[in-house]
C-alpha cells in the first residue's frame, strides 16, 4: 500500500515538474514580442580615417597598443589617446569637421622618445582640478600627465623597475 502511495506521489511530482518546465519552455521560445524595426531607424556608420598606425618591434618591446578616451577640455566630447610603440610618439586625436585631427602639440603632449613603448593608460582626474589627467605605463616606469585647462604637464613617478623585465637588452 505504501509503495502504491509513493508511486502515485512520484508520478504527481514528475507531472508537476513537466508542467512547470513546459510552461517556462513555451514562454522562452514564443514570439510574443515584436522585434521588427523600421530600416530608417537603424543608424548608418561611415569609416573615418585616423592617421595612426601602431609600430611594433617584436625583438625589443611588448606587443601592446594602449588607447583611451579622454575629455581633455571639458567640452563633453572625448578625444582619443593612442600609445606609441618603439620609435613612435604617443598621439591624441580630436574629432573636428568630420575627421580626426592630431592635437598632440595643442595639448602639450610631451614627446616620450624612441627608447620605450607605451604599454598602458588610465584616464581620471587625479589632482581633483576638474580636468581629466592621464597615467601612462611604459617599459621604463610610470608617468602622470596632469591636465590643467586642456594642457598637459608630465611628472615621472618613482617606480622601481625590475631589470629582468626589460626586453631591450
N, CA, C and O of each residue as an XYZ file, in Angstrom:
676
protein
N       0.807     -1.185      0.000
C       0.000      0.000      0.000
C       0.858      1.260      0.000
O       0.597      2.196     -0.755
N       1.916      1.278      0.878
C       2.806      2.426      0.963
C       3.542      2.630     -0.348
O       3.783      3.763     -0.764
N       3.901      1.521     -1.003
C       4.595      1.621     -2.286
C       3.705      2.260     -3.337
O       4.170      3.066     -4.144
N       2.419      1.903     -3.331
C       1.488      2.477     -4.292
C       1.339      3.978     -4.063
O       1.301      4.753     -5.018
N       1.257      4.383     -2.817
C       1.101      5.805     -2.481
C       2.358      6.572     -2.924
O       2.253      7.658     -3.494
N       3.550      6.002     -2.658
C       4.807      6.645     -3.064
C       4.903      6.753     -4.582
O       5.392      7.750     -5.113
N       4.422      5.697     -5.289
C       4.437      5.745     -6.748
C       3.510      6.844     -7.258
O       3.866      7.581     -8.177
N       2.344      6.955     -6.675
C       1.377      7.979     -7.081
C       1.957      9.367     -6.804
O       1.872     10.254     -7.654
N       2.546      9.560     -5.620
C       3.160     10.849     -5.275
C       4.302     11.157     -6.249
O       4.440     12.290     -6.710
N       5.113     10.148     -6.559
C       6.222     10.322     -7.508
C       5.732     10.734     -8.882
O       6.309     11.618     -9.516
N       4.657     10.087     -9.345
C       4.090     10.426    -10.652
C       3.542     11.847    -10.632
O       3.733     12.598    -11.588
N       2.863     12.221     -9.553
C       2.307     13.576     -9.429
C       3.437     14.613     -9.449
O       3.330     15.625    -10.141
N       4.513     14.371     -8.702
C       5.655     15.297     -8.672
C       6.282     15.388    -10.059
O       6.613     16.483    -10.513
N       6.448     14.260    -10.736
C       7.015     14.244    -12.093
C       6.135     15.024    -13.053
O       6.643     15.807    -13.855
N       4.815     14.824    -12.986
C       3.902     15.576    -13.855
C       3.942     17.067    -13.548
O       3.862     17.891    -14.459
N       4.066     17.418    -12.268
C       4.169     18.820    -11.874
C       5.450     19.449    -12.427
O       5.421     20.571    -12.932
N       6.561     18.738    -12.336
C       7.833     19.230    -12.885
C       7.730     19.409    -14.394
O       8.173     20.426    -14.926
N       7.153     18.437    -15.087
C       6.996     18.528    -16.543
C       6.105     19.716    -16.901
O       6.392     20.439    -17.855
N       5.034     19.922    -16.148
C       4.128     21.050    -16.398
C       4.867     22.385    -16.223
O       4.766     23.268    -17.076
N       5.604     22.530    -15.123
C       6.330     23.782    -14.857
C       7.395     24.003    -15.923
O       7.491     25.107    -16.461
N       8.192     23.000    -16.246
C       9.218     23.144    -17.286
C       8.588     23.462    -18.635
O       9.110     24.283    -19.390
N       7.468     22.817    -18.939
C       6.773     23.091    -20.196
C       6.276     24.516    -20.271
O       6.333     25.137    -21.332
N       5.790     25.042    -19.165
C       5.323     26.428    -19.125
C       6.473     27.385    -19.428
O       6.340     28.279    -20.264
N       7.612     27.191    -18.739
C       8.754     28.079    -18.970
C       9.354     27.877    -20.356
O       9.793     28.846    -20.976
N       9.385     26.651    -20.854
C       9.918     26.396    -22.193
C       9.059     27.098    -23.242
O       9.581     27.749    -24.147
N       7.752     26.965    -23.116
C       6.853     27.602    -24.068
C       7.032     29.111    -24.029
O       7.049     29.770    -25.069
N       7.163     29.651    -22.835
C       7.328     31.095    -22.681
C       8.645     31.574    -23.270
O       8.705     32.667    -23.833
N       9.690     30.786    -23.152
C      11.005     31.228    -23.627
C      11.150     31.148    -25.140
O      11.971     31.863    -25.715
N      10.377     30.301    -25.789
C      10.521     30.170    -27.246
C       9.387     30.850    -28.004
O       9.356     30.802    -29.233
N       8.467     31.475    -27.300
C       7.357     32.108    -28.011
C       7.797     33.442    -28.589
O       8.701     34.088    -28.057
N       7.169     33.850    -29.661
C       7.447     35.127    -30.300
C       6.403     36.138    -29.868
O       5.637     36.645    -30.688
N       6.375     36.431    -28.567
C       5.349     37.325    -28.061
C       5.730     38.797    -28.192
O       4.909     39.677    -27.931
N       6.981     39.069    -28.597
C       7.415     40.445    -28.750
C       7.667     40.744    -30.224
O       8.188     39.908    -30.962
N       7.292     41.937    -30.634
C       7.563     42.381    -31.990
C       8.970     42.960    -32.010
O       9.223     44.009    -31.419
N       9.886     42.273    -32.691
C      11.278     42.723    -32.723
C      11.647     43.326    -34.074
O      12.828     43.491    -34.378
N      10.667     43.648    -34.867
C      10.961     44.284    -36.147
C      11.262     45.757    -35.908
O      10.801     46.349    -34.932
N      12.043     46.341    -36.815
C      12.393     47.749    -36.712
C      12.387     48.355    -38.110
O      12.795     47.724    -39.085
N      11.930     49.556    -38.177
C      11.899     50.276    -39.436
C      13.331     50.567    -39.878
O      14.129     51.068    -39.086
N      13.664     50.262    -41.117
C      15.021     50.462    -41.629
C      15.499     51.904    -41.469
O      16.700     52.141    -41.333
N      14.597     52.852    -41.483
C      15.004     54.253    -41.357
C      15.507     54.585    -39.955
O      16.120     55.633    -39.750
N      15.252     53.699    -38.984
C      15.688     53.944    -37.616
C      17.017     53.268    -37.282
O      17.537     53.431    -36.178
N      17.556     52.524    -38.214
C      18.841     51.863    -37.994
C      19.944     52.846    -38.364
O      19.999     53.307    -39.504
N      20.829     53.175    -37.414
C      21.882     54.146    -37.736
C      22.881     53.583    -38.736
O      23.191     52.392    -38.726
N      23.365     54.440    -39.577
C      24.391     54.068    -40.546
C      25.700     54.712    -40.120
O      25.716     55.854    -39.662
N      26.773     53.995    -40.268
C      28.082     54.489    -39.873
C      29.009     54.491    -41.072
O      28.928     53.632    -41.950
N      29.884     55.473    -41.086
C      30.900     55.551    -42.127
C      32.265     55.420    -41.479
O      32.482     55.897    -40.365
N      33.174     54.778    -42.175
C      34.547     54.693    -41.699
C      35.201     56.060    -41.867
O      35.060     56.711    -42.902
N      35.913     56.475    -40.837
C      36.624     57.754    -40.882
C      38.095     57.465    -40.640
O      38.455     56.777    -39.684
N      38.925     57.987    -41.499
C      40.366     57.745    -41.404
C      40.929     58.349    -40.121
O      40.499     59.413    -39.676
N      41.884     57.659    -39.546
C      42.597     58.140    -38.370
C      44.070     57.846    -38.618
O      44.459     56.683    -38.731
N      44.876     58.868    -38.702
C      46.265     58.731    -39.126
C      47.177     58.268    -37.982
O      48.034     59.016    -37.511
N      46.973     57.017    -37.548
C      47.844     56.433    -36.532
C      47.910     54.940    -36.774
O      46.891     54.249    -36.746
N      49.094     54.453    -37.009
C      49.313     53.015    -37.170
C      50.402     52.621    -36.180
O      51.546     53.064    -36.283
N      50.028     51.790    -35.230
C      50.963     51.413    -34.172
C      52.179     50.702    -34.752
O      52.057     49.831    -35.613
N      53.363     51.092    -34.260
C      54.613     50.461    -34.689
C      55.079     49.506    -33.595
O      55.202     49.882    -32.430
N      55.330     48.291    -33.989
C      55.690     47.248    -33.030
C      57.029     46.642    -33.414
O      57.241     46.256    -34.564
N      57.932     46.562    -32.441
C      59.240     45.939    -32.633
C      59.265     44.684    -31.765
O      59.478     44.762    -30.555
N      59.048     43.538    -32.386
C      58.927     42.276    -31.664
C      60.173     41.829    -30.929
O      60.088     40.977    -30.044
N      61.331     42.378    -31.269
C      62.559     41.971    -30.594
C      62.902     42.860    -29.411
O      63.702     42.475    -28.558
N      62.300     44.057    -29.350
C      62.702     44.998    -28.316
C      61.561     45.520    -27.453
O      61.822     46.240    -26.489
N      60.315     45.191    -27.756
C      59.222     45.737    -26.963
C      58.056     44.766    -26.879
O      58.027     43.735    -27.550
N      57.118     45.118    -26.054
C      55.932     44.284    -25.855
C      54.879     44.588    -26.922
O      54.793     45.721    -27.397
N      54.082     43.595    -27.300
C      53.077     43.795    -28.362
C      51.787     44.423    -27.838
O      50.726     43.800    -27.892
N      51.874     45.652    -27.331
C      50.714     46.314    -26.760
C      50.468     47.644    -27.466
O      51.409     48.359    -27.810
N      49.204     47.964    -27.675
C      48.818     49.233    -28.299
C      47.712     49.860    -27.454
O      46.534     49.723    -27.782
N      48.075     50.545    -26.374
C      47.051     51.085    -25.478
C      46.336     52.286    -26.080
O      46.896     53.028    -26.887
N      45.094     52.454    -25.668
C      44.316     53.611    -26.100
C      43.306     53.943    -25.006
O      42.983     53.110    -24.159
N      42.816     55.179    -25.046
C      41.815     55.599    -24.072
C      41.060     56.795    -24.621
O      41.580     57.559    -25.434
N      39.830     56.945    -24.163
C      39.055     58.144    -24.452
C      39.245     59.099    -23.288
O      39.261     58.680    -22.131
N      39.390     60.385    -23.591
C      39.610     61.378    -22.561
C      39.038     62.706    -23.023
O      39.324     63.162    -24.130
N      38.234     63.323    -22.177
C      37.705     64.659    -22.484
C      38.711     65.668    -21.937
O      38.660     66.025    -20.760
N      39.607     66.116    -22.777
C      40.724     66.954    -22.349
C      40.275     68.344    -21.919
O      40.770     68.871    -20.924
N      39.340     68.947    -22.658
C      38.986     70.350    -22.415
C      37.586     70.536    -21.833
O      37.038     71.637    -21.877
N      37.010     69.476    -21.294
C      35.691     69.528    -20.639
C      34.576     70.052    -21.545
O      33.656     70.720    -21.074
N      34.656     69.749    -22.841
C      33.580     70.153    -23.756
C      32.563     69.043    -23.958
O      31.672     69.164    -24.799
N      32.688     67.952    -23.190
C      31.803     66.788    -23.236
C      31.935     66.008    -24.541
O      31.030     65.263    -24.918
N      33.055     66.180    -25.223
C      33.381     65.398    -26.414
C      34.751     64.779    -26.164
O      35.734     65.489    -25.951
N      34.807     63.462    -26.191
C      36.067     62.783    -25.898
C      37.061     62.903    -27.037
O      36.698     62.915    -28.213
N      38.328     62.993    -26.651
C      39.431     62.860    -27.583
C      39.955     61.428    -27.442
O      39.589     60.721    -26.503
N      40.816     61.003    -28.379
C      41.322     59.630    -28.369
C      42.834     59.660    -28.193
O      43.545     60.315    -28.956
N      43.318     58.945    -27.182
C      44.759     58.807    -26.949
C      45.213     57.456    -27.489
O      44.546     56.443    -27.280
N      46.352     57.442    -28.184
C      46.979     56.200    -28.629
C      48.410     56.174    -28.125
O      49.156     57.138    -28.300
N      48.791     55.070    -27.499
C      50.155     54.898    -27.030
C      51.040     54.416    -28.157
O      50.712     53.468    -28.870
N      52.161     55.084    -28.304
C      53.091     54.747    -29.382
C      53.976     53.568    -29.042
O      54.241     53.280    -27.875
N      54.421     52.899    -30.072
C      55.352     51.798    -29.914
C      56.779     52.302    -29.918
O      57.025     53.504    -29.821
N      57.713     51.382    -30.031
C      59.128     51.734    -30.118
C      59.327     52.614    -31.347
O      58.794     52.312    -32.414
N      60.079     53.687    -31.210
C      60.344     54.638    -32.305
C      59.078     55.324    -32.801
O      58.983     55.691    -33.972
N      58.105     55.496    -31.907
C      56.847     56.150    -32.282
C      56.324     56.939    -31.083
O      56.268     56.427    -29.965
N      55.947     58.176    -31.329
C      55.407     59.018    -30.263
C      53.946     58.653    -29.980
O      53.240     58.142    -30.849
N      53.511     58.925    -28.752
C      52.096     58.830    -28.404
C      51.357     59.913    -29.188
O      51.975     60.859    -29.677
N      50.038     59.777    -29.307
C      49.268     60.783    -30.045
C      47.874     60.922    -29.462
O      47.297     59.970    -28.936
N      47.345     62.143    -29.571
C      45.965     62.422    -29.169
C      45.247     63.034    -30.362
O      45.747     63.956    -31.007
N      44.048     62.490    -30.643
C      43.255     62.946    -31.777
C      41.920     63.495    -31.302
O      41.295     62.952    -30.390
N      41.494     64.587    -31.939
C      40.173     65.164    -31.692
C      39.359     65.030    -32.971
O      39.901     65.072    -34.076
N      38.065     64.871    -32.808
C      37.169     64.777    -33.961
C      36.667     66.185    -34.274
O      35.898     66.767    -33.509
N      37.114     66.724    -35.414
C      36.753     68.073    -35.834
C      36.421     68.081    -37.323
O      37.135     67.484    -38.128
N      35.365     68.741    -37.674
C      34.974     68.885    -39.084
C      34.943     67.543    -39.816
O      35.455     67.414    -40.928
N      34.336     66.557    -39.174
C      34.146     65.221    -39.752
C      35.442     64.469    -40.028
O      35.493     63.630    -40.927
N      36.494     64.763    -39.259
C      37.731     63.990    -39.381
C      38.480     64.023    -38.058
O      38.220     64.873    -37.207
N      39.407     63.097    -37.896
C      40.241     63.066    -36.706
C      41.513     63.864    -36.978
O      42.190     63.668    -37.988
N      41.819     64.774    -36.041
C      42.961     65.667    -36.188
C      43.916     65.415    -35.022
O      43.485     65.327    -33.872
N      45.202     65.300    -35.316
C      46.206     65.106    -34.275
C      46.388     66.427    -33.528
O      46.804     67.428    -34.112
N      46.073     66.420    -32.232
C      46.165     67.638    -31.422
C      47.252     67.504    -30.354
O      47.243     68.253    -29.377
N      48.170     66.581    -30.519
C      49.199     66.329    -29.506
C      49.962     67.593    -29.140
O      50.202     67.848    -27.960
N      50.348     68.389    -30.133
C      51.103     69.613    -29.830
C      50.198     70.674    -29.194
O      50.663     71.443    -28.353
N      48.929     70.731    -29.574
C      47.990     71.709    -28.994
C      47.818     71.527    -27.494
O      47.658     72.502    -26.760
N      47.849     70.291    -27.041
C      47.603     69.988    -25.628
C      48.905     69.750    -24.863
O      48.891     69.294    -23.720
N      50.022     70.064    -25.507
C      51.358     69.912    -24.900
C      51.658     68.473    -24.486
O      52.254     68.238    -23.435
N      51.249     67.517    -25.309
C      51.587     66.122    -25.009
C      53.090     65.969    -25.209
O      53.575     66.073    -26.336
N      53.839     65.723    -24.125
C      55.297     65.644    -24.251
C      55.738     64.460    -25.106
O      55.058     63.438    -25.190
N      56.880     64.628    -25.729
C      57.488     63.539    -26.506
C      58.034     62.516    -25.525
O      58.612     62.874    -24.499
N      57.851     61.252    -25.842
C      58.336     60.197    -24.944
C      59.701     59.685    -25.370
O      60.397     59.039    -24.585
N      60.084     59.965    -26.591
C      61.355     59.452    -27.086
C      61.179     58.101    -27.751
O      60.091     57.525    -27.740
N      62.247     57.609    -28.323
C      62.172     56.397    -29.137
C      62.644     55.134    -28.434
O      62.754     54.088    -29.073
N      62.927     55.200    -27.141
C      63.521     54.031    -26.498
C      62.532     53.142    -25.767
O      62.887     52.035    -25.363
N      61.300     53.599    -25.587
C      60.332     52.797    -24.843
C      58.998     52.729    -25.574
O      58.695     53.552    -26.438
N      58.218     51.733    -25.205
C      56.868     51.557    -25.724
C      55.877     51.908    -24.629
O      56.067     51.519    -23.476
N      54.832     52.632    -24.967
C      53.753     52.871    -24.020
C      52.919     51.595    -23.966
O      52.469     51.095    -24.997
N      52.714     51.066    -22.744
C      52.050     49.771    -22.614
C      50.705     49.840    -21.901
O      49.977     48.848    -21.866
N      50.362     51.000    -21.328
C      49.077     51.103    -20.653
C      48.728     52.543    -20.342
O      49.608     53.394    -20.217
N      47.425     52.811    -20.219
C      46.952     54.155    -19.911
C      45.714     54.077    -19.040
O      44.886     53.177    -19.184
N      45.602     55.039    -18.131
C      44.414     55.222    -17.309
C      44.094     56.708    -17.345
O      44.989     57.539    -17.193
N      42.831     57.050    -17.544
C      42.452     58.464    -17.516
C      41.505     58.703    -16.348
O      40.536     57.968    -16.157
N      41.800     59.748    -15.566
C      40.986     60.128    -14.411
C      41.472     61.491    -13.933
O      42.559     61.932    -14.306
N      40.685     62.144    -13.125
C      41.097     63.425    -12.561
C      41.880     63.149    -11.282
O      41.309     63.151    -10.191
N      43.172     62.914    -11.410
C      43.996     62.511    -10.275
C      44.257     63.660     -9.292
O      44.442     63.413     -8.101
N      44.276     64.899     -9.767
C      44.578     66.020     -8.881
C      43.331     66.832     -8.490
O      43.444     67.891     -7.874
N      42.152     66.328     -8.852
C      40.871     66.939     -8.469
C      40.733     68.406     -8.875
O      40.190     69.211     -8.119
N      41.225     68.754    -10.068
C      41.081     70.129    -10.534
C      39.972     70.276    -11.577
O      39.781     71.355    -12.137
N      39.240     69.183    -11.835
C      38.133     69.242    -12.783
C      38.503     68.856    -14.200
O      37.632     68.809    -15.069
N      39.788     68.575    -14.461
C      40.238     68.165    -15.791
C      40.808     66.748    -15.711
O      41.482     66.390    -14.745
N      40.530     65.960    -16.730
C      40.973     64.566    -16.743
C      42.457     64.477    -17.068
O      42.922     65.005    -18.079
N      43.193     63.798    -16.190
C      44.624     63.571    -16.352
C      44.825     62.179    -16.944
O      43.877     61.400    -17.043
N      46.054     61.870    -17.335
C      46.348     60.519    -17.816
C      47.585     59.972    -17.104
O      48.548     60.695    -16.849
N      47.533     58.708    -16.799
C      48.642     57.978    -16.198
C      49.102     56.968    -17.231
O      48.331     56.112    -17.665
N      50.370     57.074    -17.623
C      50.905     56.190    -18.661
C      51.905     55.216    -18.062
O      52.783     55.601    -17.290
N      51.761     53.949    -18.427
C      52.736     52.936    -18.074
C      53.601     52.657    -19.292
O      53.109     52.417    -20.395
N      54.891     52.696    -19.058
C      55.841     52.399    -20.136
C      56.854     51.397    -19.624
O      56.878     51.071    -18.437
N      57.678     50.917    -20.514
C      58.673     49.931    -20.115
C      59.705     50.509    -19.144
O      60.439     49.761    -18.499
N      59.758     51.834    -19.042
C      60.698     52.467    -18.101
C      60.008     52.992    -16.846
O      60.659     53.646    -16.032
N      58.711     52.730    -16.659
C      58.022     53.158    -15.450
C      56.732     53.905    -15.732
O      56.155     53.791    -16.813
N      56.285     54.673    -14.743
C      55.015     55.393    -14.824
C      55.246     56.896    -14.934
O      56.158     57.446    -14.318
N      54.410     57.541    -15.723
C      54.414     58.998    -15.837
C      52.973     59.466    -15.782
O      52.104     58.926    -16.466
N      52.729     60.487    -14.953
C      51.400     61.073    -14.915
C      51.466     62.391    -15.672
O      52.391     63.184    -15.496
N      50.464     62.607    -16.516
C      50.354     63.846    -17.273
C      49.182     64.617    -16.670
O      48.021     64.298    -16.923
N      49.500     65.634    -15.871
C      48.466     66.447    -15.248
C      47.873     67.389    -16.293
O      48.601     68.016    -17.063
N      46.566     67.480    -16.310
C      45.829     68.305    -17.267
C      45.326     69.548    -16.538
O      44.535     69.455    -15.600
N      45.794     70.703    -16.982
C      45.326     71.966    -16.437
C      44.810     72.801    -17.594
O      45.585     73.230    -18.448
N      43.519     73.032    -17.625
C      42.892     73.833    -18.684
C      43.186     73.290    -20.087
O      43.348     74.065    -21.030
N      43.256     71.965    -20.227
C      43.448     71.352    -21.541
C      44.893     71.261    -21.992
O      45.157     70.994    -23.164
N      45.836     71.480    -21.081
C      47.270     71.373    -21.404
C      47.918     70.406    -20.422
O      47.613     70.432    -19.230
N      48.810     69.555    -20.918
C      49.434     68.533    -20.079
C      50.799     68.956    -19.565
O      51.565     69.638    -20.245
N      51.079     68.524    -18.333
C      52.389     68.700    -17.710
C      52.790     67.339    -17.149
O      52.074     66.783    -16.316
N      53.937     66.788    -17.597
C      54.315     65.444    -17.131
C      55.007     65.468    -15.772
O      55.667     66.437    -15.398
N      54.830     64.365    -15.050
C      55.566     64.150    -13.807
C      55.885     62.664    -13.720
O      54.987     61.826    -13.640
N      57.156     62.356    -13.737
C      57.608     60.974    -13.627
C      57.323     60.485    -12.207
O      57.582     61.198    -11.238
N      56.798     59.288    -12.090
C      56.514     58.691    -10.787
C      57.631     57.699    -10.495
O      57.943     56.831    -11.311
N      58.219     57.842     -9.333
C      59.334     56.975     -8.965
C      58.828     55.560     -8.737
O      58.304     55.242     -7.669
N      58.989     54.720     -9.741
C      58.561     53.323     -9.667
C      59.734     52.441    -10.071
O      60.141     52.442    -11.232
N      60.272     51.698     -9.130
C      61.396     50.829     -9.479
C      60.964     49.740    -10.466
O      59.915     49.117    -10.304
N      61.776     49.532    -11.468
C      61.508     48.520    -12.488
C      62.518     47.385    -12.318
O      63.720     47.617    -12.189
N      62.012     46.172    -12.320
C      62.868     45.003    -12.239
C      63.683     44.911    -13.517
O      63.120     44.827    -14.609
N      64.988     44.926    -13.393
C      65.887     44.917    -14.564
C      65.658     43.695    -15.455
O      65.918     43.761    -16.656
N      65.183     42.595    -14.901
C      64.960     41.384    -15.692
C      63.741     41.494    -16.610
O      63.547     40.639    -17.474
N      62.918     42.531    -16.437
C      61.711     42.674    -17.239
C      61.930     43.433    -18.527
O      61.023     43.489    -19.357
N      63.082     44.011    -18.727
C      63.349     44.773    -19.945
C      63.618     43.829    -21.106
O      64.396     42.883    -20.985
N      62.969     44.093    -22.225
C      63.169     43.292    -23.431
C      64.192     43.934    -24.354
O      64.526     43.370    -25.396
N      64.694     45.107    -23.983
C      65.543     45.873    -24.882
C      66.987     45.423    -24.871
O      67.744     45.825    -25.755
N      67.403     44.622    -23.932
C      68.819     44.222    -23.819
C      69.234     43.271    -24.900
O      70.389     42.847    -24.939
